Amino acid sequence: MSDAALITTQDRQSPANLFLRFARAISWIGHPLVFISLAVGVVVALRLANRVGLVVLLTLLVCVVLPMALLLFSGVRSGRWSDADVSVRTERTRFYPRAIPISAIGVIALWLLRAPGFALRGAFVTLALLVVAALLNFRIKLSLHALFAFYSSVILFRVATIAGAIALALALLVFWSRLYLQRHDLPEMLTGTLLGVVGGIATAWWL
């Protein structure tokens, strides 16, 4: 093995590089779209009958998850945003006006299908959180990762303690990863966390 290859291998195995790779993996797992999708899947599986749960999942997949994923990745490909996290605050002024209507369509679709009350209320609170985040974006680029990670954790605690504990542990890792990767400062992380906890309590209180 050449000296250059050996140095490269050593760099990859260095503690700093391992922490960086771990932080990136956690940040990807904790992406709002991923975290929310997993949380919804757990809630539906535990709280709804198979047929009703399947309808809710398919509705959210078609009306919200897929359009939101398309919005994010097409935006990255076109250069509209720098990455799938929409990390630049000025880019979010173009992101929220597109994301909010998608979330609203999800609420309307669940209402038309007469989905269970807690599913509809959860979708409505999610929409409200996006609106609040958009308004706050004029002053601060709050962490959407933290917002939806802690939002999901609180709701899952209400549904199943074990699921909530696992989600909270992951949410704390997400909090650390976003700081470690320097995607946000502490006030931005705390703002997202606080908003997520409040939204989670509001939703869980109604469940």
Beta strands, then each sheet from edge to edge (+ up, - down):
end
